[in-house]
Amino acid sequence: MGRRLAGLFHGRPRLQLGALLTAPMAWLAILYLGSLAILLITAFWSVDPLSGSVIKEFSFENFEELVDVPVYREIVWRTVRTAILVTLTDAIIAFPIAFFMAKVASRRGKAILVVAVLMPLWSSYLVKVLAWREMIAEHGIINWALEPLGLHGPGEGLVAVWLVFSYLWLPFMILPIYAGLERIPDSLISASEDLGASPITTFRRVILPLAFPAVVAGSIFTFSLTLGDYIAPALVSNDQFIGTSIRASITNNQPFAAAFALVPIVVVIAYLGVARRLGAFEHV
């Protein structure tokens, strides 16, 4: 039997690849895509206001509520706005770090910096959020450091959410940009300098266009992770985000929570479409 199977797969790379991917693809289809299908079906159900029981009949009631009620539109906009701000912040911070890693640091320095960027990912997500919660508290280290200057820290709120997310997802922006900058030949930068271009012109007309797909690729991580997170906003802010609203609704109105959960999925799909048009998948 073993020889027959070996003979069947010998010289047939497509059959080998298919056999290798069958089990994980089946697992993905059953658990992930199956869960999304159930989520989509549940979003069209409703809840009886008197008994609280789920009415398994097709209805657009949940989606109408999301569109008509101003508070839900504000929650969606607040979440998307925060995701955009976090993405821009991480891109601005990550680019010079990644450039130094790729084009300035020595081989040993690159290794050290890569480990330094990856090291925060080794610690628990929850521990990092709780640490930030303690730092931004009224008697935390941030207010202690700013007090002699007559300043006050952000406290709990939207600014705290922005700071925490920017810290959490920064490595996910640095690494793709670093990989993209590594692929830019040094000869192109030298040629630009030899032709009399200033450093700013070289950055704007040579480095940035070639590295931009890598920036877009990194933004996919920062944007989507911010959009779907609910733990950090719940711990450092009282403002409602999409994730916290879904978590609050899931106990007493699962169909509405399912409908709300489709919002970030649609937003991410649209963002991926934009990222594809910008070349994030072809060049990184």
C-alpha positions as CSV (number, residue, x, y, z in Angstrom):
1,M,0.0,0.0,0.0
2,G,2.8,2.4,0.9
3,R,4.5,1.8,-2.4
4,R,1.3,2.3,-4.3
5,L,0.7,5.6,-2.6
6,A,4.3,6.7,-3.2
7,G,3.9,5.8,-6.9
8,L,0.6,7.7,-7.1
9,F,2.2,10.9,-5.8
10,H,5.5,10.6,-7.5
11,G,6.0,13.2,-10.2
12,R,2.6,14.9,-9.5
13,P,3.4,18.1,-7.6
14,R,-0.2,19.3,-7.9
15,L,-1.6,16.1,-6.3
16,Q,1.0,16.4,-3.6
17,L,0.1,20.0,-2.9
18,G,-3.6,19.1,-2.9
19,A,-3.2,16.2,-0.4
20,L,-1.0,18.5,1.8
21,L,-3.6,21.3,1.9
22,T,-6.8,19.2,2.1
23,A,-6.9,18.8,5.9
24,P,-6.1,22.4,6.8
25,M,-8.4,23.8,4.1
26,A,-11.3,21.5,5.3
27,W,-10.6,22.7,8.9
28,L,-10.7,26.3,7.7
29,A,-14.0,25.8,5.7
30,I,-15.8,24.0,8.5
31,L,-14.7,26.1,11.5
32,Y,-14.0,29.6,10.1
33,L,-16.2,29.9,7.0
34,G,-18.9,27.9,8.7
35,S,-18.9,30.2,11.7
36,L,-19.1,33.2,9.4
37,A,-22.1,31.6,7.6
38,I,-23.8,31.1,10.9
39,L,-23.0,34.6,11.9
40,L,-24.5,35.9,8.7
41,I,-27.7,33.9,9.1
42,T,-28.1,34.9,12.8
43,A,-27.8,38.6,11.8
44,F,-31.2,38.4,10.0
45,W,-33.0,37.0,13.0
46,S,-34.6,39.2,15.7
47,V,-35.5,39.0,19.4
48,D,-39.0,39.2,20.8
49,P,-39.1,42.3,23.1
50,L,-41.4,40.7,25.6
51,S,-40.1,37.1,26.0
52,G,-36.5,37.8,24.9
53,S,-36.5,34.7,22.8
54,V,-34.9,34.6,19.3
55,I,-37.3,34.8,16.4
56,K,-35.7,32.7,13.6
57,E,-37.4,34.6,10.8
58,F,-35.8,36.6,8.0
59,S,-35.7,40.3,8.9
60,F,-33.7,43.5,8.3
61,E,-34.6,44.9,11.7
62,N,-31.0,44.7,13.1
63,F,-29.5,46.5,10.1
64,E,-32.2,49.1,10.1
65,E,-31.4,49.8,13.7
66,L,-27.7,50.1,12.9
67,V,-28.4,52.7,10.2
68,D,-31.2,54.6,11.9
69,V,-30.0,55.0,15.4
70,P,-27.4,57.8,15.6
71,V,-25.5,56.3,18.5
72,Y,-24.5,53.2,16.5
73,R,-23.3,55.4,13.6
74,E,-21.2,57.3,16.0
75,I,-19.7,54.1,17.5
76,V,-18.8,52.9,14.0
77,W,-17.2,56.2,13.1
78,R,-15.3,56.4,16.4
79,T,-13.9,53.0,15.8
80,V,-12.9,53.6,12.2
81,R,-11.5,57.0,13.1
82,T,-9.4,55.5,15.9
83,A,-8.1,52.7,13.5
84,I,-7.1,55.3,11.0
85,L,-5.3,57.4,13.6
86,V,-3.5,54.4,15.0
87,T,-2.4,53.4,11.5
88,L,-1.1,56.8,10.6
89,T,0.7,57.1,13.9
90,D,2.4,53.7,13.6
91,A,3.4,54.4,10.0
92,I,5.1,57.7,11.0
93,I,6.9,56.1,13.9
94,A,7.8,52.8,12.1
95,F,9.2,54.2,8.9
96,P,12.4,55.9,10.4
97,I,12.9,52.9,12.6
98,A,12.6,50.4,9.7
99,F,14.8,52.6,7.5
100,F,17.6,52.6,10.1
101,M,17.3,48.8,10.5
102,A,17.4,48.2,6.7
103,K,19.8,50.8,5.4
104,V,22.0,52.1,8.3
105,A,22.5,49.4,10.9
106,S,25.2,46.8,10.6
107,R,24.3,43.1,10.1
108,R,24.6,42.5,13.9
109,G,22.7,45.7,14.6
110,K,19.9,44.6,12.4
111,A,19.6,41.3,14.3
112,I,19.6,43.1,17.6
113,L,16.9,45.6,16.4
114,V,14.7,42.8,14.9
115,V,14.8,41.0,18.3
116,A,14.0,44.3,20.0
117,V,11.0,44.8,17.8
118,L,9.8,41.3,18.3
119,M,10.4,41.2,22.0
120,P,7.1,43.0,23.0
121,L,5.2,40.3,21.1
122,W,6.5,37.7,23.5
123,S,4.7,39.2,26.4
124,S,1.0,38.8,27.1
125,Y,-1.4,41.2,25.3
126,L,-3.4,41.6,28.5
127,V,-0.3,42.3,30.6
128,K,0.7,45.1,28.3
129,V,-2.8,46.7,28.3
130,L,-3.0,46.5,32.1
131,A,0.5,48.0,32.3
132,W,-0.7,51.0,30.2
133,R,-3.8,51.3,32.4
134,E,-1.6,51.7,35.4
135,M,0.7,54.2,33.7
136,I,-2.2,56.5,32.6
137,A,-4.0,56.2,35.9
138,E,-4.5,59.4,38.0
139,H,-1.5,58.4,40.2
140,G,0.4,56.6,37.5
141,I,3.9,57.2,36.3
142,I,2.9,59.5,33.4
143,N,1.2,62.0,35.6
144,W,4.1,61.7,38.1
145,A,6.5,62.6,35.3
146,L,4.4,65.5,33.9
147,E,3.4,67.0,37.2
148,P,6.7,69.1,37.6
149,L,6.0,70.6,34.2
150,G,2.4,71.5,35.2
151,L,1.0,69.1,32.7
152,H,-1.5,66.2,33.0
153,G,-1.6,62.8,31.3
154,P,-4.4,61.7,29.0
155,G,-6.2,59.7,31.6
156,E,-8.8,57.1,30.5
157,G,-10.5,57.9,27.3
158,L,-10.1,58.1,23.5
159,V,-6.5,59.4,23.7
160,A,-5.6,56.4,26.0
161,V,-7.1,54.0,23.5
162,W,-5.1,55.6,20.7
163,L,-1.9,55.4,22.7
164,V,-2.4,51.8,23.7
165,F,-3.3,50.6,20.2
166,S,-0.4,52.5,18.7
167,Y,2.0,50.8,21.1
168,L,0.5,47.3,20.7
169,W,0.5,47.2,16.9
170,L,3.7,49.1,16.2
171,P,5.8,45.9,15.5
172,F,3.2,44.8,12.9
173,M,4.0,48.0,11.0
174,I,7.7,48.0,11.5
175,L,8.4,44.5,10.1
176,P,6.6,44.9,6.8
177,I,8.2,48.3,6.1
178,Y,11.6,46.8,7.1
179,A,11.1,44.0,4.6
180,G,10.1,46.4,1.9
181,L,13.0,48.7,2.5
182,E,15.4,45.7,2.5
183,R,14.3,45.0,-1.1
184,I,15.2,48.4,-2.4
185,P,18.7,48.2,-3.9
186,D,21.2,50.6,-2.4
187,S,22.4,51.5,-5.9
188,L,19.1,53.3,-6.6
189,I,19.6,55.6,-3.6
190,S,23.2,56.2,-4.5
191,A,22.2,57.0,-8.1
192,S,19.7,59.5,-6.9
193,E,22.3,61.2,-4.8
194,D,24.8,61.1,-7.7
195,L,22.3,62.9,-9.9
196,G,22.1,65.8,-7.4
197,A,18.9,64.9,-5.5
198,S,18.7,66.1,-2.0
199,P,17.9,63.6,0.8
200,I,14.3,64.8,0.9
201,T,13.9,64.4,-2.9
202,T,15.4,61.0,-2.8
203,F,13.0,60.0,0.0
204,R,10.0,61.5,-1.8
205,R,10.7,60.3,-5.3
206,V,12.7,57.0,-4.8
207,I,12.3,55.5,-1.4
208,L,8.7,56.3,-0.5
209,P,7.2,55.1,-3.8
210,L,9.1,51.8,-3.7
211,A,8.3,51.2,0.0
212,F,4.7,52.4,-0.1
213,P,3.2,48.9,-0.8
214,A,5.0,47.7,2.3
215,V,3.5,50.6,4.3
216,V,0.0,49.6,3.0
217,A,0.7,46.0,3.9
218,G,1.6,47.0,7.5
219,S,-1.5,49.2,7.7
220,I,-3.7,46.2,7.0
221,F,-2.5,44.7,10.4
222,T,-2.8,47.9,12.4
223,F,-6.2,48.9,10.9
224,S,-7.9,45.5,11.1
225,L,-6.5,44.7,14.6
226,T,-7.7,48.1,16.0
227,L,-11.1,47.7,14.3
228,G,-11.9,44.4,15.9
229,D,-10.4,44.7,19.4
230,Y,-12.6,45.2,22.4
231,I,-10.3,44.3,25.4
232,A,-8.1,47.4,25.3
233,P,-11.0,49.9,24.9
234,A,-12.9,48.2,27.8
235,L,-9.9,48.5,30.1
236,V,-8.6,52.1,29.3
237,S,-11.8,53.9,28.3
238,N,-15.5,54.2,29.0
239,D,-16.3,55.1,25.3
240,Q,-18.1,52.5,23.2
241,F,-16.4,50.9,20.2
242,I,-17.7,48.3,17.8
243,G,-16.1,45.5,19.8
244,T,-17.3,46.6,23.2
245,S,-20.8,47.2,21.8
246,I,-20.9,43.6,20.4
247,R,-19.7,42.2,23.7
248,A,-22.5,44.2,25.5
249,S,-25.2,43.0,23.1
250,I,-24.3,39.4,22.8
251,T,-25.8,38.3,26.1
252,N,-29.3,39.7,25.5
253,N,-29.5,40.2,21.7
254,Q,-27.4,37.8,19.8
255,P,-28.9,38.6,16.4
256,F,-28.1,42.3,16.8
257,A,-24.6,41.5,18.0
258,A,-24.2,39.3,14.8
259,A,-25.4,42.1,12.6
260,F,-23.0,44.6,14.3
261,A,-20.1,42.1,13.9
262,L,-20.6,42.2,10.1
263,V,-19.8,45.9,10.1
264,P,-16.0,45.5,10.8
265,I,-15.9,42.6,8.3
266,V,-17.3,44.7,5.6
267,V,-15.0,47.6,6.4
268,V,-11.9,45.3,6.4
269,I,-13.0,43.8,3.1
270,A,-13.3,47.3,1.6
271,Y,-9.9,48.2,3.1
272,L,-8.3,45.1,1.6
273,G,-9.7,46.1,-1.8
274,V,-8.1,49.5,-1.5
275,A,-4.8,47.9,-0.3
276,R,-4.8,45.6,-3.3
277,R,-5.3,48.5,-5.7
278,L,-2.3,50.2,-4.0
279,G,-0.2,47.1,-4.8
280,A,0.2,45.8,-1.2
281,F,-0.1,42.1,-2.3
282,E,2.0,42.3,-5.4
283,H,5.2,43.9,-4.1
284,V,5.4,42.6,-0.5
